[in-house]
Amino acid sequence: MTIFNSINTTASALTAQRLRMDVISSNMANVDTTRGRLVNGEWEPYTRKQVVFQEQEGSFTSHLNAARGNTSNQAGGVKVSRIVEDETPFEMVYDPENPEADETGYVRMPNVDPLREMVDLMSASRSYEANVTVLNASKSMLMKTLEIGK
Amino acid sequence: MEPLSFSAVSSALPLSKTAANSKATSVANTQNSFASFLKESINNVNQAQNESDVLTNKLARGENVDLSQVMIASQKASITMQATLEIRNKAVEAYQEIMRMSV
C-alpha cells in the first residue's frame, strides 16, 4: 500500500540494524575464541565479521513509475548485502601457559577489538533509535491526516 | 489565486441531456463501483489485521520473527483500522444529516 512506503523503508532499516547488532554480539562473544575454524587440521582463531549495507532495489511498480516519468516513490530501503570477514592479521599474545600456545609461547588471538565493537554497538543502537523515531513521526503524520475535518 | 471558474461545469452541462437516457444505469453503476470499492478497502483492512495476528501468534509461539516486524504489522493494522473508523463515522454522519431533513 502506498501510504505505508515510509514505514516499509524504516522497517527495512530496523531489520538491517538488528542483523548488524547480531553480528556485533557475535564478535563480542568471540573476543577470546582461539578455535574458530579448522583449516588444514589446524585451529584458526575467530575472525571479526562486518556487515555491508546496500540500498534496496525498488519494487517493479516504482521502476515502472520512474520509467513513465513519475518522480514519486523513489525511496528505497536498506538491506544487508553480505557479511564479510575482517582481513587484519590475528593478534599474537605471549602466553606460554595457554594450552593453545605454540613452541615459542605465542597464542594467536582473534582480530576483534572490544573498544571498536562497543563503538559499533552504540552506532547500531543509535541508528535503530533514529529509525524508530522516523517510524513514530510517520505514524503520527498519518494519524493527523485522519483528523482532517474533525 | 485563480478566480473561481465554472467553465468545466458549464461545458459538461450540454452533455447532461444526452446522458439523461442512461441515468438509471449510470447511478446503478456508480453504486456498484462504490460498493466494490468499499468491499475491497475493507478486505484490505482485514488482511492487515490478519497479517498482524499471524505475526503475533508466531512471536508467541517462539518462531523466528523479528519483533520490529510484529510491531510494524500491528501499527499498520491499527492505522488502517482507524482510517476505516473515520470513513464509517463520515458515512453515518452524512446519513444522519440526510435523515434530519424536514419534509
gemmi code that builds the backbone of each chain (N, CA, C; Angstrom):
import gemmi

chains = {
    "A": [
        ("MET", (0.852, -1.199, 0.000), (0.000, 0.000, 0.000), (0.888, 1.250, 0.000)),
        ("THR", (0.491, 2.239, -0.769), (1.395, 3.366, -0.947), (1.520, 4.228, 0.312)),
        ("ILE", (0.482, 4.254, 1.161), (0.601, 5.133, 2.325), (1.638, 4.616, 3.313)),
        ("PHE", (2.031, 3.350, 3.165), (2.981, 2.777, 4.109), (4.403, 2.735, 3.563)),
        ("ASN", (4.671, 3.512, 2.506), (6.008, 3.481, 1.909), (7.098, 3.803, 2.910)),
        ("SER", (6.893, 4.919, 3.640), (7.952, 5.337, 4.560), (8.100, 4.325, 5.685)),
        ("ILE", (6.962, 3.751, 6.114), (7.034, 2.765, 7.192), (7.788, 1.525, 6.711)),
        ("ASN", (7.542, 1.115, 5.472), (8.248, -0.057, 4.944), (9.746, 0.209, 4.836)),
        ("THR", (10.087, 1.420, 4.398), (11.509, 1.775, 4.296), (12.172, 1.717, 5.660)),
        ("THR", (11.485, 2.304, 6.657), (12.046, 2.297, 8.006), (12.152, 0.880, 8.543)),
        ("ALA", (11.160, 0.060, 8.205), (11.180, -1.323, 8.678), (12.408, -2.057, 8.157)),
        ("SER", (12.769, -1.792, 6.903), (13.956, -2.458, 6.353), (15.200, -2.026, 7.124)),
        ("ALA", (15.246, -0.735, 7.503), (16.404, -0.252, 8.268), (16.456, -0.915, 9.637)),
        ("LEU", (15.283, -1.077, 10.269), (15.252, -1.720, 11.589), (15.786, -3.151, 11.487)),
        ("THR", (15.337, -3.878, 10.464), (15.802, -5.256, 10.287), (17.306, -5.294, 10.053)),
        ("ALA", (17.792, -4.352, 9.224), (19.229, -4.337, 8.911), (20.048, -4.040, 10.161)),
        ("GLN", (19.595, -3.058, 10.948), (20.351, -2.718, 12.165), (20.318, -3.850, 13.179)),
        ("ARG", (19.232, -4.577, 13.206), (19.100, -5.742, 14.088), (20.166, -6.789, 13.737)),
        ("LEU", (20.282, -7.025, 12.400), (21.275, -8.003, 11.946), (22.688, -7.538, 12.291)),
        ("ARG", (22.919, -6.221, 12.149), (24.228, -5.668, 12.489), (24.522, -5.905, 13.963)),
        ("MET", (23.478, -5.707, 14.795), (23.617, -5.937, 16.230), (23.969, -7.408, 16.500)),
        ("ASP", (23.331, -8.327, 15.763), (23.638, -9.755, 15.930), (25.108, -10.029, 15.628)),
        ("VAL", (25.597, -9.424, 14.533), (26.984, -9.654, 14.133), (27.935, -9.085, 15.187)),
        ("ILE", (27.597, -7.890, 15.704), (28.456, -7.279, 16.735), (28.488, -8.154, 17.981)),
        ("SER", (27.321, -8.687, 18.354), (27.301, -9.516, 19.562), (28.103, -10.787, 19.350)),
        ("SER", (28.077, -11.305, 18.131), (28.893, -12.479, 17.832), (30.382, -12.141, 17.973)),
        ("ASN", (30.787, -10.957, 17.481), (32.187, -10.533, 17.614), (32.573, -10.397, 19.077)),
        ("MET", (31.691, -9.770, 19.848), (31.979, -9.537, 21.259), (32.090, -10.851, 22.014)),
        ("ALA", (31.198, -11.781, 21.689), (31.192, -13.051, 22.407), (32.460, -13.846, 22.116)),
        ("ASN", (32.993, -13.692, 20.906), (34.143, -14.498, 20.498), (35.453, -13.745, 20.616)),
        ("VAL", (35.501, -12.790, 21.527), (36.703, -11.949, 21.616), (37.930, -12.762, 22.054)),
        ("ASP", (37.698, -13.894, 22.740), (38.830, -14.714, 23.195), (38.835, -16.100, 22.559)),
        ("THR", (38.065, -16.280, 21.509), (37.939, -17.604, 20.912), (39.170, -17.947, 20.079)),
        ("THR", (39.909, -18.969, 20.520), (41.095, -19.352, 19.759), (40.787, -20.469, 18.769)),
        ("ARG", (39.630, -21.095, 18.922), (39.272, -22.159, 17.993), (38.022, -21.767, 17.231)),
        ("GLY", (38.214, -20.985, 16.202), (37.072, -20.510, 15.423), (36.779, -21.394, 14.241)),
        ("ARG", (37.838, -21.836, 13.561), (37.636, -22.564, 12.312), (38.802, -23.530, 12.135)),
        ("LEU", (38.485, -24.706, 11.639), (39.518, -25.715, 11.421), (40.023, -25.599, 9.986)),
        ("VAL", (41.301, -25.189, 9.826), (41.861, -25.052, 8.485), (43.038, -26.007, 8.367)),
        ("ASN", (42.964, -26.990, 7.464), (44.017, -27.995, 7.237), (44.435, -28.664, 8.552)),
        ("GLY", (43.467, -29.058, 9.345), (43.755, -29.752, 10.597), (44.330, -28.874, 11.678)),
        ("GLU", (44.282, -27.559, 11.471), (44.831, -26.645, 12.479), (43.775, -25.609, 12.816)),
        ("TRP", (43.630, -25.346, 14.121), (42.585, -24.395, 14.527), (43.025, -22.960, 14.272)),
        ("GLU", (42.112, -22.183, 13.672), (42.348, -20.750, 13.484), (41.452, -19.986, 14.438)),
        ("PRO", (41.941, -18.846, 14.979), (41.063, -18.075, 15.861), (39.875, -17.484, 15.109)),
        ("TYR", (38.927, -17.003, 15.882), (37.729, -16.382, 15.307), (38.118, -15.151, 14.498)),
        ("THR", (37.451, -14.953, 13.363), (37.703, -13.765, 12.540), (36.560, -12.782, 12.707)),
        ("ARG", (36.929, -11.527, 12.898), (35.913, -10.491, 13.085), (35.036, -10.370, 11.841)),
        ("LYS", (33.733, -10.234, 12.069), (32.794, -10.138, 10.949), (32.186, -8.741, 10.887)),
        ("GLN", (31.880, -8.314, 9.662), (31.295, -6.998, 9.448), (30.135, -7.130, 8.477)),
        ("VAL", (29.132, -6.257, 8.623), (28.016, -6.267, 7.673), (28.270, -5.202, 6.607)),
        ("VAL", (27.742, -5.454, 5.430), (27.815, -4.480, 4.334), (26.389, -4.088, 3.984)),
        ("PHE", (26.098, -2.796, 4.130), (24.748, -2.320, 3.817), (24.654, -1.944, 2.346)),
        ("GLN", (23.476, -2.187, 1.799), (23.243, -1.834, 0.403), (21.835, -1.296, 0.267)),
        ("GLU", (21.685, -0.295, -0.618), (20.330, 0.240, -0.828), (19.488, -0.822, -1.513)),
        ("GLN", (18.238, -0.910, -1.031), (17.358, -1.938, -1.584), (16.875, -1.518, -2.967)),
        ("GLU", (16.808, -2.493, -3.853), (16.227, -2.232, -5.164), (14.747, -1.916, -4.992)),
        ("GLY", (14.280, -0.926, -5.753), (12.876, -0.590, -5.683), (12.021, -1.716, -6.238)),
        ("SER", (10.725, -1.666, -5.938), (9.824, -2.687, -6.450), (9.607, -2.467, -7.949)),
        ("PHE", (8.956, -3.424, -8.588), (8.660, -3.304, -10.018), (7.808, -2.074, -10.273)),
        ("THR", (6.847, -1.822, -9.374), (5.947, -0.683, -9.550), (6.722, 0.627, -9.555)),
        ("SER", (7.683, 0.738, -8.621), (8.413, 2.011, -8.540), (9.277, 2.210, -9.778)),
        ("HIS", (9.846, 1.105, -10.316), (10.641, 1.224, -11.537), (9.753, 1.622, -12.709)),
        ("LEU", (8.564, 1.024, -12.762), (7.632, 1.341, -13.849), (7.238, 2.808, -13.779)),
        ("ASN", (6.962, 3.284, -12.560), (6.588, 4.683, -12.384), (7.726, 5.601, -12.807)),
        ("ALA", (8.954, 5.210, -12.455), (10.107, 6.036, -12.822), (10.264, 6.075, -14.340)),
        ("ALA", (10.022, 4.936, -14.983), (10.155, 4.872, -16.439), (9.092, 5.718, -17.125)),
        ("ARG", (7.934, 5.853, -16.480), (6.859, 6.650, -17.060), (7.028, 8.129, -16.727)),
        ("GLY", (8.091, 8.464, -16.026), (8.356, 9.869, -15.753), (7.771, 10.366, -14.455)),
        ("ASN", (7.150, 9.479, -13.687), (6.648, 9.905, -12.379), (7.804, 9.875, -11.387)),
        ("THR", (7.988, 10.994, -10.703), (9.123, 11.040, -9.780), (8.767, 10.480, -8.414)),
        ("SER", (7.488, 10.167, -8.217), (7.077, 9.739, -6.885), (7.652, 8.367, -6.546)),
        ("ASN", (7.746, 8.129, -5.254), (8.143, 6.819, -4.751), (9.484, 6.340, -5.286)),
        ("GLN", (10.517, 7.158, -5.105), (11.858, 6.711, -5.459), (12.575, 6.202, -4.212)),
        ("ALA", (11.909, 6.250, -3.079), (12.549, 5.894, -1.823), (12.830, 4.399, -1.777)),
        ("GLY", (14.057, 4.055, -1.439), (14.411, 2.656, -1.312), (14.870, 2.366, 0.097)),
        ("GLY", (14.639, 1.151, 0.537), (15.071, 0.783, 1.869), (16.534, 0.378, 1.858)),
        ("VAL", (16.934, -0.296, 2.919), (18.312, -0.755, 3.031), (18.279, -2.252, 3.285)),
        ("LYS", (19.337, -2.919, 2.845), (19.440, -4.346, 3.153), (20.893, -4.690, 3.397)),
        ("VAL", (21.111, -5.768, 4.099), (22.479, -6.232, 4.309), (22.824, -7.114, 3.131)),
        ("SER", (23.757, -6.668, 2.285), (24.044, -7.434, 1.066), (24.916, -8.639, 1.391)),
        ("ARG", (25.865, -8.464, 2.314), (26.679, -9.622, 2.706), (27.356, -9.351, 4.038)),
        ("ILE", (27.879, -10.413, 4.616), (28.657, -10.302, 5.850), (30.081, -10.696, 5.493)),
        ("VAL", (31.016, -9.757, 5.672), (32.405, -10.032, 5.273), (33.262, -10.242, 6.516)),
        ("GLU", (34.402, -10.919, 6.314), (35.328, -11.155, 7.414), (36.447, -10.137, 7.354)),
        ("ASP", (36.835, -9.681, 8.526), (37.923, -8.700, 8.614), (39.244, -9.389, 8.271)),
        ("GLU", (40.023, -8.768, 7.359), (41.246, -9.408, 6.868), (42.471, -9.076, 7.717)),
        ("THR", (42.329, -8.194, 8.710), (43.503, -7.822, 9.504), (44.084, -9.053, 10.200)),
        ("PRO", (45.443, -9.110, 10.325), (46.080, -10.309, 10.907), (45.684, -10.519, 12.373)),
        ("PHE", (45.796, -11.780, 12.811), (45.432, -12.103, 14.192), (46.445, -11.509, 15.155)),
        ("GLU", (45.967, -11.282, 16.373), (46.840, -10.702, 17.391), (47.685, -11.821, 18.005)),
        ("MET", (48.997, -11.570, 18.131), (49.871, -12.562, 18.756), (50.105, -12.161, 20.212)),
        ("VAL", (49.718, -13.050, 21.129), (49.861, -12.735, 22.556), (50.819, -13.758, 23.169)),
        ("TYR", (51.768, -13.259, 23.944), (52.722, -14.177, 24.591), (52.093, -14.733, 25.865)),
        ("ASP", (51.799, -16.030, 25.852), (51.150, -16.653, 26.998), (51.506, -18.147, 26.985)),
        ("PRO", (52.708, -18.486, 27.488), (53.177, -19.879, 27.386), (52.302, -20.862, 28.154)),
        ("GLU", (51.561, -20.394, 29.154), (50.715, -21.288, 29.957), (49.492, -21.756, 29.181)),
        ("ASN", (49.136, -20.985, 28.176), (47.911, -21.283, 27.426), (48.055, -22.597, 26.663)),
        ("PRO", (47.083, -23.488, 26.760), (47.176, -24.764, 26.033), (47.241, -24.583, 24.524)),
        ("GLU", (46.831, -23.423, 24.022), (46.844, -23.178, 22.578), (48.167, -22.582, 22.112)),
        ("ALA", (49.101, -22.370, 23.044), (50.348, -21.687, 22.675), (51.209, -22.579, 21.784)),
        ("ASP", (51.952, -21.956, 20.862), (52.863, -22.727, 20.002), (54.211, -22.879, 20.704)),
        ("GLU", (55.220, -23.378, 19.962), (56.505, -23.691, 20.591), (57.160, -22.449, 21.194)),
        ("THR", (56.948, -21.274, 20.547), (57.588, -20.058, 21.046), (56.795, -19.415, 22.177)),
        ("GLY", (55.644, -19.967, 22.525), (54.857, -19.433, 23.636), (53.829, -18.395, 23.244)),
        ("TYR", (53.663, -18.213, 21.955), (52.684, -17.210, 21.500), (51.337, -17.872, 21.180)),
        ("VAL", (50.274, -17.119, 21.469), (48.926, -17.594, 21.140), (48.335, -16.639, 20.109)),
        ("ARG", (47.719, -17.201, 19.094), (47.037, -16.353, 18.119), (45.635, -16.055, 18.636)),
        ("MET", (45.339, -14.769, 18.833), (44.028, -14.349, 19.342), (43.215, -13.715, 18.211)),
        ("PRO", (41.891, -13.686, 18.347), (41.055, -13.103, 17.287), (41.402, -11.639, 17.036)),
        ("ASN", (41.102, -11.165, 15.814), (41.376, -9.761, 15.479), (40.196, -8.870, 15.858)),
        ("VAL", (39.580, -9.153, 16.996), (38.447, -8.360, 17.458), (38.946, -7.350, 18.480)),
        ("ASP", (38.572, -6.091, 18.277), (38.926, -5.045, 19.232), (37.654, -4.673, 19.993)),
        ("PRO", (37.571, -5.034, 21.293), (36.312, -4.787, 22.029), (35.894, -3.327, 22.001)),
        ("LEU", (36.875, -2.427, 22.035), (36.563, -0.990, 22.027), (35.824, -0.608, 20.753)),
        ("ARG", (36.361, -1.107, 19.659), (35.766, -0.817, 18.363), (34.364, -1.419, 18.284)),
        ("GLU", (34.217, -2.608, 18.840), (32.902, -3.248, 18.822), (31.890, -2.431, 19.627)),
        ("MET", (32.366, -1.872, 20.761), (31.470, -1.051, 21.587), (30.999, 0.172, 20.811)),
        ("VAL", (31.916, 0.777, 20.068), (31.546, 1.956, 19.279), (30.537, 1.566, 18.206)),
        ("ASP", (30.789, 0.427, 17.551), (29.849, -0.064, 16.538), (28.484, -0.340, 17.161)),
        ("LEU", (28.531, -0.890, 18.374), (27.284, -1.203, 19.085), (26.478, 0.064, 19.345)),
        ("MET", (27.180, 1.100, 19.813), (26.495, 2.376, 20.049), (25.906, 2.918, 18.765)),
        ("SER", (26.712, 2.836, 17.713), (26.261, 3.336, 16.419), (25.004, 2.598, 15.964)),
        ("ALA", (25.004, 1.262, 16.117), (23.848, 0.468, 15.698), (22.623, 0.816, 16.519)),
        ("SER", (22.801, 0.944, 17.844), (21.619, 1.179, 18.676), (21.076, 2.594, 18.478)),
        ("ARG", (21.980, 3.568, 18.243), (21.501, 4.927, 17.961), (20.759, 4.960, 16.635)),
        ("SER", (21.304, 4.257, 15.657), (20.671, 4.224, 14.344), (19.275, 3.589, 14.447)),
        ("TYR", (19.192, 2.544, 15.270), (17.897, 1.882, 15.479), (16.908, 2.862, 16.093)),
        ("GLU", (17.375, 3.584, 17.126), (16.502, 4.571, 17.780), (16.030, 5.623, 16.793)),
        ("ALA", (16.970, 6.100, 15.955), (16.611, 7.136, 14.983), (15.520, 6.629, 14.049)),
        ("ASN", (15.641, 5.368, 13.645), (14.645, 4.824, 12.720), (13.293, 4.628, 13.397)),
        ("VAL", (13.331, 4.277, 14.684), (12.066, 4.172, 15.413), (11.403, 5.547, 15.494)),
        ("THR", (12.233, 6.587, 15.698), (11.682, 7.946, 15.732), (11.030, 8.300, 14.403)),
        ("VAL", (11.693, 7.947, 13.303), (11.119, 8.207, 11.974), (9.780, 7.494, 11.840)),
        ("LEU", (9.756, 6.249, 12.304), (8.517, 5.467, 12.194), (7.391, 6.112, 12.985)),
        ("ASN", (7.718, 6.559, 14.221), (6.682, 7.186, 15.043), (6.188, 8.486, 14.418)),
        ("ALA", (7.136, 9.260, 13.858), (6.746, 10.514, 13.201), (5.840, 10.223, 12.023)),
        ("SER", (6.201, 9.191, 11.281), (5.409, 8.802, 10.114), (4.004, 8.399, 10.533)),
        ("LYS", (3.933, 7.647, 11.646), (2.613, 7.225, 12.121), (1.803, 8.418, 12.592)),
        ("SER", (2.460, 9.333, 13.315), (1.677, 10.458, 13.835), (1.218, 11.365, 12.695)),
        ("MET", (2.001, 11.396, 11.586), (1.528, 12.136, 10.413), (0.256, 11.514, 9.871)),
        ("LEU", (0.259, 10.187, 9.759), (-0.936, 9.502, 9.235), (-2.132, 9.734, 10.158)),
        ("MET", (-1.865, 9.671, 11.477), (-2.968, 9.849, 12.417), (-3.500, 11.279, 12.358)),
        ("LYS", (-2.580, 12.239, 12.140), (-3.010, 13.626, 11.996), (-3.878, 13.775, 10.749)),
        ("THR", (-3.499, 13.054, 9.687), (-4.286, 13.119, 8.455), (-5.721, 12.682, 8.706)),
        ("LEU", (-5.866, 11.689, 9.578), (-7.216, 11.183, 9.859), (-8.037, 12.200, 10.633)),
        ("GLU", (-7.357, 13.199, 11.208), (-8.096, 14.202, 11.968), (-8.599, 15.342, 11.098)),
        ("ILE", (-8.255, 15.303, 9.806), (-8.715, 16.367, 8.900), (-10.239, 16.402, 8.894)),
        ("GLY", (-10.785, 17.583, 9.101), (-12.234, 17.747, 9.019), (-12.961, 17.415, 10.295)),
        ("LYS", (-12.227, 17.173, 11.371), (-12.912, 16.849, 12.627), (-13.386, 18.116, 13.299)),
    ],
    "B": [
        ("MET", (-4.174, 33.968, -6.385), (-5.097, 32.837, -6.546), (-5.997, 33.015, -7.766)),
        ("GLU", (-6.272, 31.922, -8.426), (-7.137, 31.972, -9.605), (-8.576, 32.245, -9.205)),
        ("PRO", (-9.274, 33.088, -9.971), (-10.687, 33.272, -9.676), (-11.447, 31.975, -9.991)),
        ("LEU", (-12.502, 31.776, -9.268), (-13.302, 30.565, -9.486), (-13.905, 30.593, -10.876)),
        ("SER", (-13.834, 29.515, -11.577), (-14.486, 29.478, -12.883), (-15.331, 28.217, -12.985)),
        ("PHE", (-16.425, 28.361, -13.654), (-17.334, 27.229, -13.779), (-17.308, 26.665, -15.183)),
        ("SER", (-16.205, 26.958, -15.898), (-16.150, 26.526, -17.301), (-16.254, 25.009, -17.401)),
        ("ALA", (-15.614, 24.346, -16.459), (-15.649, 22.887, -16.518), (-17.077, 22.381, -16.362)),
        ("VAL", (-17.805, 23.025, -15.445), (-19.177, 22.592, -15.190), (-20.066, 22.919, -16.388)),
        ("SER", (-19.925, 24.158, -16.911), (-20.819, 24.561, -17.997), (-20.544, 23.766, -19.268)),
        ("SER", (-19.289, 23.396, -19.461), (-19.005, 22.604, -20.652), (-19.579, 21.199, -20.502)),
        ("ALA", (-19.746, 20.796, -19.269), (-20.302, 19.467, -19.043), (-21.819, 19.483, -19.139)),
        ("LEU", (-22.407, 20.679, -18.985), (-23.874, 20.757, -18.925), (-24.574, 20.241, -20.181)),
        ("PRO", (-24.166, 20.640, -21.393), (-24.879, 20.155, -22.576), (-24.891, 18.640, -22.660)),
        ("LEU", (-23.902, 18.051, -22.101), (-23.816, 16.591, -22.159), (-24.896, 15.938, -21.309)),
        ("SER", (-25.326, 16.675, -20.287), (-26.214, 16.039, -19.320), (-27.523, 15.578, -19.946)),
        ("LYS", (-27.957, 16.260, -21.039), (-29.214, 15.849, -21.675), (-29.071, 14.489, -22.342)),
        ("THR", (-27.949, 14.347, -23.060), (-27.745, 13.059, -23.720), (-27.490, 11.971, -22.690)),
        ("ALA", (-26.897, 12.388, -21.600), (-26.587, 11.398, -20.572), (-27.820, 11.006, -19.782)),
        ("ALA", (-28.898, 11.808, -19.908), (-30.081, 11.551, -19.106), (-30.687, 10.179, -19.395)),
        ("ASN", (-30.569, 9.717, -20.655), (-31.149, 8.427, -21.012), (-30.542, 7.296, -20.180)),
        ("SER", (-29.226, 7.391, -20.026), (-28.546, 6.296, -19.332), (-28.378, 6.609, -17.849)),
        ("LYS", (-29.241, 7.512, -17.360), (-29.059, 7.963, -15.984), (-29.218, 6.806, -14.986)),
        ("ALA", (-30.285, 6.021, -15.221), (-30.582, 4.949, -14.274), (-29.416, 3.981, -14.193)),
        ("THR", (-28.927, 3.582, -15.384), (-27.841, 2.611, -15.367), (-26.597, 3.223, -14.750)),
        ("SER", (-26.354, 4.523, -15.028), (-25.126, 5.109, -14.508), (-25.173, 5.190, -12.981)),
        ("VAL", (-26.373, 5.482, -12.444), (-26.488, 5.509, -10.980), (-26.207, 4.133, -10.413)),
        ("ALA", (-26.813, 3.125, -11.070), (-26.581, 1.758, -10.595), (-25.099, 1.414, -10.690)),
        ("ASN", (-24.490, 1.846, -11.809), (-23.056, 1.570, -11.979), (-22.247, 2.198, -10.864)),
        ("THR", (-22.592, 3.487, -10.583), (-21.855, 4.191, -9.550), (-21.985, 3.477, -8.214)),
        ("GLN", (-23.254, 3.076, -7.933), (-23.473, 2.375, -6.662), (-22.655, 1.102, -6.618)),
        ("ASN", (-22.660, 0.386, -7.768), (-21.909, -0.853, -7.842), (-20.437, -0.621, -7.604)),
        ("SER", (-19.891, 0.385, -8.315), (-18.453, 0.592, -8.213), (-18.092, 1.052, -6.809)),
        ("PHE", (-18.991, 1.870, -6.209), (-18.704, 2.305, -4.842), (-18.727, 1.120, -3.886)),
        ("ALA", (-19.731, 0.252, -4.096), (-19.829, -0.918, -3.209), (-18.592, -1.795, -3.324)),
        ("SER", (-18.153, -2.013, -4.583), (-16.990, -2.896, -4.749), (-15.742, -2.236, -4.179)),
        ("PHE", (-15.672, -0.913, -4.341), (-14.512, -0.197, -3.786), (-14.473, -0.330, -2.269)),
        ("LEU", (-15.673, -0.152, -1.663), (-15.753, -0.240, -0.203), (-15.373, -1.641, 0.261)),
        ("LYS", (-15.905, -2.637, -0.483), (-15.642, -4.019, -0.116), (-14.142, -4.306, -0.176)),
        ("GLU", (-13.538, -3.829, -1.253), (-12.108, -4.060, -1.449), (-11.302, -3.419, -0.324)),
        ("SER", (-11.689, -2.175, 0.015), (-10.962, -1.468, 1.076), (-11.076, -2.215, 2.394)),
        ("ILE", (-12.304, -2.687, 2.695), (-12.491, -3.388, 3.966), (-11.710, -4.686, 3.960)),
        ("ASN", (-11.648, -5.338, 2.787), (-10.832, -6.549, 2.686), (-9.374, -6.251, 2.973)),
        ("ASN", (-8.902, -5.108, 2.458), (-7.512, -4.718, 2.715), (-7.263, -4.550, 4.206)),
        ("VAL", (-8.205, -3.882, 4.874), (-8.066, -3.671, 6.320), (-8.034, -5.018, 7.032)),
        ("ASN", (-8.927, -5.901, 6.606), (-8.993, -7.220, 7.226), (-7.689, -7.974, 7.021)),
        ("GLN", (-7.141, -7.829, 5.820), (-5.875, -8.503, 5.515), (-4.771, -8.009, 6.441)),
        ("ALA", (-4.738, -6.679, 6.658), (-3.716, -6.118, 7.558), (-3.880, -6.686, 8.961)),
        ("GLN", (-5.152, -6.790, 9.415), (-5.399, -7.350, 10.746), (-4.917, -8.799, 10.819)),
        ("ASN", (-5.244, -9.567, 9.763), (-4.846, -10.977, 9.761), (-3.336, -11.124, 9.797)),
        ("GLU", (-2.659, -10.280, 8.995), (-1.206, -10.327, 8.947), (-0.628, -10.096, 10.345)),
        ("SER", (-1.174, -9.057, 11.008), (-0.708, -8.737, 12.356), (-0.952, -9.914, 13.300)),
        ("ASP", (-2.141, -10.541, 13.164), (-2.485, -11.694, 14.009), (-1.488, -12.826, 13.825)),
        ("VAL", (-1.217, -13.138, 12.541), (-0.314, -14.258, 12.238), (1.064, -14.005, 12.844)),
        ("LEU", (1.565, -12.756, 12.666), (2.900, -12.440, 13.187), (2.919, -12.506, 14.711)),
        ("THR", (1.847, -11.987, 15.342), (1.807, -12.021, 16.809), (1.794, -13.460, 17.312)),
        ("ASN", (1.014, -14.314, 16.633), (0.977, -15.717, 17.019), (2.340, -16.369, 16.886)),
        ("LYS", (3.012, -16.053, 15.763), (4.341, -16.633, 15.543), (5.293, -16.224, 16.657)),
        ("LEU", (5.220, -14.939, 17.031), (6.094, -14.445, 18.098), (5.792, -15.170, 19.403)),
        ("ALA", (4.493, -15.354, 19.686), (4.100, -16.004, 20.938), (4.538, -17.461, 20.963)),
        ("ARG", (4.538, -18.098, 19.770), (4.967, -19.495, 19.709), (6.473, -19.634, 19.717)),
        ("GLY", (7.173, -18.494, 19.674), (8.627, -18.548, 19.717), (9.262, -18.844, 18.380)),
        ("GLU", (8.508, -18.597, 17.287), (9.101, -18.827, 15.976), (10.040, -17.683, 15.621)),
        ("ASN", (10.739, -17.860, 14.504), (11.785, -16.904, 14.130), (11.190, -15.706, 13.396)),
        ("VAL", (10.666, -14.725, 14.153), (10.183, -13.487, 13.531), (10.826, -12.307, 14.244)),
        ("ASP", (10.996, -11.232, 13.469), (11.571, -10.017, 14.031), (10.528, -9.304, 14.876)),
        ("LEU", (10.930, -8.872, 16.057), (9.995, -8.132, 16.906), (9.546, -6.853, 16.207)),
        ("SER", (10.498, -6.213, 15.477), (10.134, -4.965, 14.802), (9.064, -5.216, 13.746)),
        ("GLN", (9.174, -6.365, 13.059), (8.162, -6.681, 12.044), (6.784, -6.843, 12.672)),
        ("VAL", (6.755, -7.497, 13.829), (5.474, -7.702, 14.508), (4.865, -6.358, 14.893)),
        ("MET", (5.701, -5.499, 15.487), (5.210, -4.189, 15.917), (4.718, -3.373, 14.724)),
        ("ILE", (5.484, -3.418, 13.626), (5.108, -2.614, 12.465), (3.813, -3.130, 11.862)),
        ("ALA", (3.664, -4.447, 11.805), (2.417, -5.004, 11.266), (1.232, -4.565, 12.117)),
        ("SER", (1.423, -4.575, 13.452), (0.315, -4.177, 14.322), (0.013, -2.688, 14.157)),
        ("GLN", (1.051, -1.879, 13.962), (0.820, -0.440, 13.745), (0.071, -0.200, 12.447)),
        ("LYS", (0.472, -0.940, 11.393), (-0.219, -0.797, 10.112), (-1.684, -1.159, 10.268)),
        ("ALA", (-1.924, -2.261, 10.983), (-3.302, -2.695, 11.193), (-4.078, -1.620, 11.944)),
        ("SER", (-3.421, -1.033, 12.949), (-4.107, -0.010, 13.745), (-4.430, 1.216, 12.889)),
        ("ILE", (-3.490, 1.637, 12.031), (-3.722, 2.828, 11.211), (-4.857, 2.579, 10.220)),
        ("THR", (-4.830, 1.413, 9.547), (-5.895, 1.140, 8.573), (-7.245, 1.043, 9.272)),
        ("MET", (-7.232, 0.474, 10.492), (-8.487, 0.361, 11.249), (-9.025, 1.752, 11.591)),
        ("GLN", (-8.128, 2.634, 12.042), (-8.543, 3.996, 12.369), (-9.129, 4.698, 11.154)),
        ("ALA", (-8.458, 4.495, 9.992), (-8.948, 5.125, 8.760), (-10.345, 4.623, 8.439)),
        ("THR", (-10.556, 3.313, 8.606), (-11.879, 2.745, 8.351), (-12.913, 3.360, 9.283)),
        ("LEU", (-12.542, 3.490, 10.547), (-13.473, 4.080, 11.527), (-13.861, 5.489, 11.116)),
        ("GLU", (-12.839, 6.269, 10.685), (-13.123, 7.650, 10.280), (-14.087, 7.673, 9.105)),
        ("ILE", (-13.863, 6.781, 8.150), (-14.736, 6.749, 6.973), (-16.142, 6.350, 7.377)),
        ("ARG", (-16.256, 5.371, 8.272), (-17.576, 4.968, 8.745), (-18.269, 6.133, 9.442)),
        ("ASN", (-17.514, 6.833, 10.294), (-18.106, 7.980, 11.003), (-18.643, 9.005, 10.016)),
        ("LYS", (-17.857, 9.273, 8.968), (-18.286, 10.256, 7.964), (-19.557, 9.780, 7.278)),
        ("ALA", (-19.578, 8.494, 6.924), (-20.740, 7.958, 6.206), (-21.989, 8.052, 7.078)),
        ("VAL", (-21.852, 7.665, 8.353), (-23.000, 7.702, 9.256), (-23.463, 9.138, 9.479)),
        ("GLU", (-22.492, 10.043, 9.571), (-22.803, 11.451, 9.751), (-23.627, 11.971, 8.572)),
        ("ALA", (-23.177, 11.600, 7.354), (-23.892, 12.040, 6.157), (-25.308, 11.487, 6.149)),
        ("TYR", (-25.459, 10.219, 6.517), (-26.783, 9.583, 6.561), (-27.694, 10.303, 7.548)),
        ("GLN", (-27.136, 10.613, 8.730), (-27.950, 11.278, 9.749), (-28.337, 12.676, 9.316)),
        ("GLU", (-27.402, 13.321, 8.604), (-27.697, 14.663, 8.094), (-28.874, 14.613, 7.139)),
        ("ILE", (-28.885, 13.593, 6.276), (-30.000, 13.446, 5.325), (-31.294, 13.151, 6.064)),
        ("MET", (-31.218, 12.289, 7.080), (-32.431, 11.892, 7.814), (-33.017, 13.053, 8.608)),
        ("ARG", (-32.173, 14.027, 8.919), (-32.671, 15.188, 9.666), (-33.422, 16.159, 8.781)),
        ("MET", (-33.415, 15.901, 7.473), (-34.064, 16.826, 6.545), (-35.568, 16.895, 6.856)),
        ("SER", (-36.082, 18.127, 6.987), (-37.513, 18.253, 7.277), (-38.295, 18.167, 5.968)),
        ("VAL", (-39.335, 17.332, 5.952), (-40.116, 17.170, 4.724), (-41.520, 17.706, 4.901)),
    ],
}
model = gemmi.Model(1)
for chain_id, residues in chains.items():
    chain = gemmi.Chain(chain_id)
    for i, (resn, *xyz) in enumerate(residues, 1):
        res = gemmi.Residue()
        res.name, res.seqid = resn, gemmi.SeqId(i, " ")
        for name, pos in zip(("N", "CA", "C"), xyz):
            atom = gemmi.Atom()
            atom.name, atom.element = name, gemmi.Element(name[0])
            atom.pos, atom.b_iso = gemmi.Position(*pos), 0.0
            res.add_atom(atom)
        chain.add_residue(res)
    model.add_chain(chain)
structure = gemmi.Structure()
structure.add_model(model)
structure.setup_entities()
